[in-house]
């Protein structure tokens, strides 16, 4: 069996930057084992699998107002993931490219419901996600303290990760992690963050890095899902609802965020790296 595969660099307009995701569209779901094996073979942060919603028909819709609906699932090389932002962006990029008349894509995901995606006039793709603002915790796990070389200033938590707040960009950039200790926090991952500073990160509101040894690998290059928690956290601290974020991995990526009540709108660019076929 041959399957078309597209590899997209998300949250960037420069190839080899941002976060890479593979996108595979099929008529029906492959087996869980096969999807996991493909994701492991791809060895990217995520491989997204899409299946068109069978009840969705575009035949009678106006060409300027088309809506397509797809079921979506995300797999890291290690496991299926409940929610992935950059692979959603990559999937939307592929679908908009294949169907230039599309106005809106709705992704159906078991853990997070319906995710609406539109392509804006400036070319960025905007995704409508649930607000997952974290709550401050006082009882910090020993594994978290032992797993990071720099002690947190504050720690927050949501259903995805622990949020470690630092004073400065130098702390975010230089912190060293102990993956074996951080794995003990599973199923939660760890994001470290601080308010942006003048200089290299002037023009951004906050920066972050994301560690996920329990679920995917050492460090995720750019993580859309975690910004559904980071954006409302920093929106409250900075007193603004529109923010520009930079994820300071070795590849780096830019995310535009708007906090709107119980939703967080995250937008970014994407660029094609590869298209081809795999044989399974």
MOGI-V631739 format. One record per pair of residues at least 24 apart in sequence whose C-alpha atoms are under 10 Angstrom apart, sorted by the first residue. I is the first residue (numbers start at 1). GAP is how many residues later the second one is. D is the distance in whole Angstrom. If there is no record, write none. Layout:
I:GAP:D
I:GAP:D
This chain:
1:276:10
1:277:8
1:278:6
1:279:5
2:274:10
2:275:6
2:276:6
2:277:5
2:278:6
3:273:8
3:274:5
3:275:5
3:276:7
3:277:8
4:271:7
4:272:6
4:273:4
4:274:6
4:275:9
5:42:10
5:43:10
5:44:10
5:269:8
5:270:6
5:271:5
5:272:6
5:273:7
6:41:10
6:42:10
6:84:9
6:85:9
6:88:7
6:266:8
6:267:8
6:268:6
6:269:4
6:270:7
6:271:8
7:35:10
7:37:9
7:40:9
7:80:10
7:83:8
7:84:9
7:87:9
7:264:9
7:265:7
7:266:6
7:267:5
7:268:6
7:269:9
8:78:9
8:79:8
8:81:9
8:82:6
8:83:8
8:85:8
8:86:8
8:262:7
8:263:6
8:264:5
8:265:5
8:266:7
8:267:9
9:77:9
9:78:9
9:80:9
9:81:7
9:84:10
9:213:10
9:244:10
9:260:9
9:261:6
9:262:5
9:263:6
9:264:7
9:265:9
10:75:9
10:76:6
10:77:8
10:78:9
10:79:6
10:80:6
10:81:10
10:83:9
10:115:10
10:211:10
10:212:8
10:213:10
10:214:9
10:243:8
10:244:9
10:245:10
10:258:7
10:259:6
10:260:4
10:261:7
10:262:9
11:74:10
11:75:7
11:78:8
11:79:9
11:113:9
11:114:9
11:210:10
11:211:7
11:212:9
11:213:8
11:235:10
11:236:10
11:241:9
11:242:5
11:243:6
11:244:6
11:245:9
11:256:8
11:257:5
11:258:5
11:259:6
11:260:9
12:112:10
12:210:10
12:239:9
12:240:8
12:241:6
12:242:7
12:243:9
12:256:7
12:257:5
12:258:5
12:259:7
13:111:10
13:240:9
13:241:10
13:255:9
13:256:6
13:257:6
13:258:6
13:259:9
14:239:10
14:255:9
14:256:8
14:257:7
14:258:9
14:259:10
15:255:9
15:256:6
15:257:7
15:258:6
16:235:7
16:236:10
16:255:9
16:256:10
16:257:8
17:204:9
17:205:9
17:232:10
17:233:8
17:234:5
17:235:6
17:236:7
17:253:10
17:254:9
18:68:9
18:202:10
18:203:6
18:204:6
18:205:9
18:229:9
18:230:10
18:231:9
18:232:9
18:233:6
18:234:5
18:235:5
18:236:8
18:251:9
18:252:8
18:253:9
19:25:9
19:26:7
19:27:9
19:67:7
19:68:9
19:71:9
19:201:8
19:202:5
19:203:5
19:204:8
19:205:10
19:230:10
19:232:7
19:233:8
19:234:7
19:251:9
20:24:6
20:25:7
20:26:8
20:27:9
20:66:8
20:67:8
20:70:8
20:200:10
20:201:8
20:202:9
20:231:10
20:250:9
20:251:10
20:252:10
20:253:9
21:24:6
21:25:5
21:26:6
21:27:7
21:53:10
21:54:10
21:55:10
21:65:7
21:66:5
21:67:9
21:68:9
21:69:6
21:70:8
21:252:10
22:24:7
22:25:5
22:26:6
22:27:8
22:52:10
22:53:10
22:65:7
22:68:8
22:69:8
22:251:10
22:252:9
22:253:9
23:24:6
23:25:5
23:26:6
23:27:8
23:51:9
23:64:8
23:65:9
23:67:7
23:68:6
23:69:9
23:70:10
23:71:8
23:72:10
23:252:10
24:24:6
24:25:5
24:26:6
24:27:9
24:48:10
24:67:8
24:70:10
24:253:10
24:254:10
25:24:6
25:25:5
25:26:6
25:27:8
25:45:9
25:46:10
25:47:9
25:66:9
25:69:10
25:70:9
26:24:6
26:25:5
26:26:8
27:24:6
27:25:7
27:26:9
27:27:9
28:24:8
28:25:10
28:26:10
28:43:10
29:42:10
29:43:10
29:44:10
32:43:10
32:48:9
34:246:9
35:38:9
35:39:9
35:40:7
35:41:10
35:42:10
35:44:10
35:45:9
36:38:9
36:39:6
36:40:8
36:41:7
36:42:8
36:43:7
36:44:7
37:38:9
37:39:10
37:40:8
37:41:9
37:42:10
37:243:10
38:37:9
38:38:10
38:39:8
38:240:9
38:242:8
39:35:9
39:36:6
39:37:6
39:38:5
39:39:8
39:40:9
39:41:9
40:35:9
40:36:7
40:37:4
40:38:7
40:39:9
41:36:8
42:34:9
42:35:8
43:33:8
43:34:6
43:35:9
43:173:10
43:174:10
44:31:9
44:32:7
44:33:7
44:172:9
44:173:9
44:176:10
45:29:10
45:30:8
45:31:6
45:32:7
45:33:10
45:39:10
45:41:9
45:42:9
45:170:10
45:171:7
45:172:8
45:174:9
45:175:7
45:176:8
45:177:9
45:178:9
46:27:10
46:28:6
46:29:5
46:30:5
46:31:7
46:32:10
46:33:10
46:34:9
46:35:8
46:38:8
46:39:10
46:40:8
46:41:6
46:42:10
46:170:8
46:174:10
47:26:8
47:27:6
47:28:5
47:29:6
47:30:8
47:33:9
47:34:10
47:37:10
47:40:7
47:41:10
47:43:10
47:44:10
48:24:7
48:25:6
48:26:5
48:27:6
48:28:9
48:32:10
48:33:10
48:36:9
48:38:10
48:39:6
48:40:7
48:42:8
48:43:7
49:24:5
49:25:6
49:26:8
49:38:9
49:39:10
49:42:9
50:24:9
50:38:10
50:41:8
50:57:9
50:58:10
51:56:10
51:57:10
52:55:9
52:56:10
53:53:10
53:54:9
53:55:9
58:44:10
62:39:10
63:37:10
63:38:6
63:39:8
63:40:9
64:36:10
64:37:6
64:38:7
64:39:7
65:36:8
65:37:7
65:38:6
65:39:8
66:33:10
66:34:10
66:35:7
66:36:5
66:37:5
66:38:7
66:39:9
67:34:9
67:35:6
67:36:6
67:37:5
67:38:6
67:39:7
67:49:10
67:50:10
67:51:10
68:27:9
68:28:10
68:31:10
68:34:7
68:35:8
68:36:7
68:37:5
68:38:6
68:39:9
68:48:10
69:35:9
69:36:6
69:37:5
69:38:6
69:39:7
69:45:9
69:46:10
69:47:9
70:25:10
70:35:8
70:36:6
70:37:5
70:38:6
70:39:9
70:44:10
70:45:10
71:35:8
71:36:6
71:37:5
71:38:6
71:39:9
71:43:9
72:34:10
72:35:6
72:36:6
72:37:6
72:38:9
72:43:10
73:34:9
73:35:9
73:36:7
73:37:8
73:38:10
74:35:9
75:140:10
75:141:9
76:139:7
76:140:5
76:141:8
77:138:8
77:139:6
77:140:8
78:135:10
78:136:9
78:137:6
78:138:6
78:139:8
79:135:9
79:136:6
79:137:7
80:135:9
80:136:9
81:30:9
81:134:8
81:135:9
82:27:8
82:28:8
82:29:6
82:30:8
82:78:9
82:143:10
83:26:8
83:27:9
83:28:7
83:29:7
83:46:10
83:77:9
83:141:9
83:142:6
83:143:9
84:139:7
84:140:7
84:141:5
84:142:9
85:42:8
85:44:9
85:137:9
85:138:6
85:139:4
85:140:5
85:141:8
85:142:9
85:143:9
85:181:9
85:182:10
86:135:10
86:136:7
86:137:6
86:138:5
86:139:8
86:181:10
86:182:9
86:184:9
87:136:9
87:137:8
87:138:10
88:27:9
88:29:9
88:37:10
88:39:8
88:136:9
88:137:10
89:28:8
89:35:10
89:36:7
89:37:8
89:38:7
89:135:9
89:177:9
89:178:8
89:179:8
89:180:8
89:181:7
90:35:9
90:179:9
90:180:7
90:181:8
90:182:9
92:24:10
92:25:7
92:26:8
92:27:9
92:33:8
92:34:9
92:35:9
92:178:10
93:24:10
93:25:10
93:26:9
93:31:9
93:32:7
93:176:9
93:177:7
93:178:8
93:179:9
94:176:10
94:177:10
94:178:8
96:29:10
116:149:10
117:148:9
117:149:10
117:150:9
118:149:9
119:148:9
119:149:10
119:150:10
120:147:9
120:148:10
122:147:9
123:144:10
123:145:9
123:146:7
123:147:9
124:132:9
124:142:10
124:143:6
124:144:5
124:145:5
124:146:8
125:141:8
125:142:5
125:143:6
125:144:6
125:145:8
126:129:10
126:130:9
126:131:9
126:132:10
126:139:6
126:140:6
126:141:4
126:142:7
126:143:9
127:97:10
127:130:10
127:136:10
127:137:8
127:138:6
127:139:5
127:140:6
127:141:9
128:100:10
128:130:10
128:132:10
128:135:7
128:136:6
128:137:5
128:138:7
128:139:9
129:95:10
129:96:8
129:98:10
129:99:7
129:130:10
129:133:9
129:134:6
129:135:5
129:136:6
129:137:7
130:95:9
130:98:7
130:99:9
130:129:10
130:130:10
130:131:9
130:132:6
130:133:5
130:134:6
130:135:9
131:94:10
131:96:9
131:97:5
131:98:7
131:99:10
131:100:9
131:101:7
131:128:8
131:129:8
131:130:8
131:131:5
131:132:5
131:133:5
131:134:9
132:25:10
132:26:7
132:27:8
132:28:9
132:93:9
132:94:8
132:95:9
132:96:5
132:97:5
132:98:8
132:99:9
132:100:8
132:101:9
132:130:8
132:131:8
132:132:8
133:24:8
133:25:7
133:26:9
133:93:10
133:94:9
133:95:7
133:96:4
133:97:7
133:98:8
133:99:6
133:100:6
133:101:10
133:103:10
133:129:9
133:131:10
134:24:4
134:25:8
134:26:9
134:27:9
134:28:8
134:29:8
134:94:9
134:95:6
134:96:8
134:98:8
134:99:7
135:27:10
135:28:9
135:94:10
135:98:9
136:26:10
136:27:9
136:28:10
136:97:10
137:25:9
137:26:10
141:43:10
141:44:8
142:39:9
142:40:10
142:42:10
142:43:10
143:35:9
143:37:9
143:38:5
143:39:6
143:40:8
143:41:6
143:42:7
144:33:9
144:34:9
144:37:7
144:38:6
144:39:9
144:40:9
144:41:7
144:45:10
144:46:8
145:32:10
145:33:10
145:36:9
145:37:9
146:31:9
146:32:7
146:34:10
146:35:7
146:36:8
147:28:10
147:29:8
147:30:5
147:31:5
147:32:7
147:33:8
147:34:5
147:35:5
147:36:9
147:37:9
147:38:10
147:43:10
148:27:7
148:28:6
148:29:5
148:30:6
148:31:9
148:33:9
148:34:8
148:42:10
148:44:10
149:25:9
149:26:6
149:27:5
149:28:6
149:29:8
150:24:9
150:25:6
150:26:8
150:27:9
151:24:9
152:40:9
152:41:10
153:41:10
155:36:10
155:37:9
156:35:10
156:73:10
156:77:9
157:31:9
157:32:10
157:33:9
157:34:10
157:72:9
158:30:9
158:68:10
158:71:7
159:28:9
159:29:7
159:30:9
159:70:10
160:26:10
160:27:8
160:28:5
160:29:6
160:30:8
160:31:10
160:65:9
160:66:7
160:69:9
161:24:9
161:25:9
161:26:8
161:27:5
161:28:4
161:29:5
161:30:7
161:49:9
161:50:9
161:51:9
161:65:8
161:68:9
162:26:7
162:27:6
162:28:5
162:29:6
162:30:8
162:48:10
163:26:9
163:27:6
163:28:5
163:29:6
163:30:7
163:45:10
163:47:9
163:63:9
163:66:9
163:67:8
163:70:9
164:26:7
164:27:6
164:28:5
164:29:6
164:30:9
164:44:9
164:45:10
165:26:9
165:27:6
165:28:5
165:29:6
165:30:9
165:43:9
166:26:7
166:27:6
166:28:5
166:29:8
166:42:10
167:26:9
167:27:6
167:28:8
167:29:10
168:25:9
168:26:6
168:27:7
168:28:8
168:29:8
168:39:10
169:24:8
169:25:6
169:26:8
169:27:7
169:28:7
169:31:10
169:32:9
169:37:9
169:38:7
169:39:9
169:79:9
170:24:10
170:27:10
172:35:8
172:36:7
172:37:7
172:76:8
173:34:10
173:35:9
173:36:8
173:75:7
173:76:8
173:77:10
175:34:10
177:34:8
177:36:10
177:41:9
177:42:10
178:35:9
178:40:10
179:32:8
179:33:8
179:34:6
179:35:8
179:38:9
179:39:7
179:40:10
180:33:8
180:34:9
181:32:9
181:33:10
182:29:8
182:30:8
182:31:7
182:32:7
183:28:10
183:29:8
183:30:6
183:31:5
183:32:9
184:29:10
184:30:8
185:27:10
185:28:10
185:29:8
186:26:9
186:27:9
186:28:6
186:29:8
187:25:9
187:26:10
187:27:7
187:28:7
188:24:8
188:25:10
188:26:8
188:27:8
189:24:7
189:25:7
189:26:8
189:27:10
189:37:10
190:24:10
190:29:10
190:36:10
191:28:10
191:29:10
191:32:10
191:35:8
191:36:10
191:39:9
192:38:10
192:55:10
193:37:8
193:41:10
193:54:9
193:55:10
194:40:9
195:39:8
195:42:9
195:43:9
195:50:10
196:48:10
196:49:9
196:50:9
201:44:10
201:45:8
201:47:9
203:40:10
203:41:8
203:42:9
203:43:10
204:39:8
204:40:5
204:41:5
204:42:6
204:50:9
204:51:10
204:52:10
205:26:10
205:29:8
205:30:9
205:33:8
205:35:10
205:37:9
205:38:6
205:39:5
205:40:6
205:41:8
206:24:9
206:25:9
206:28:7
206:29:10
206:32:10
206:37:8
206:38:7
206:39:5
206:40:7
206:41:9
207:37:9
207:38:6
207:39:5
207:40:5
207:41:6
207:42:10
207:47:9
208:37:8
208:38:7
208:39:5
208:40:6
208:41:8
208:44:10
209:37:9
209:38:6
209:39:6
209:40:6
209:41:10
209:43:9
210:37:8
210:38:9
210:39:8
219:30:8
219:31:9
220:27:9
220:29:8
220:30:10
220:31:10
220:32:10
221:26:7
221:27:8
221:28:5
221:29:7
221:30:6
221:31:6
221:32:8
222:24:9
222:25:6
222:26:8
222:27:7
222:28:10
222:29:8
222:30:7
222:31:6
222:32:8
222:33:9
223:24:8
223:30:9
223:32:9
224:29:10
224:30:10
224:31:8
224:33:10
224:42:7
224:43:9
224:44:9
225:41:9
227:28:8
227:29:10
227:30:8
227:37:8
227:38:10
227:39:8
228:29:8
228:30:10
228:31:9
228:34:10
228:35:8
228:36:6
228:37:8
228:38:8
229:30:10
229:35:9
230:27:9
231:24:10
231:25:9
231:26:6
231:27:8
231:28:7
231:33:8
231:34:9
231:35:9
232:25:9
232:26:9
232:27:6
232:28:9
232:29:9
232:30:10
232:31:9
232:32:8
233:26:10
234:25:10
235:24:7
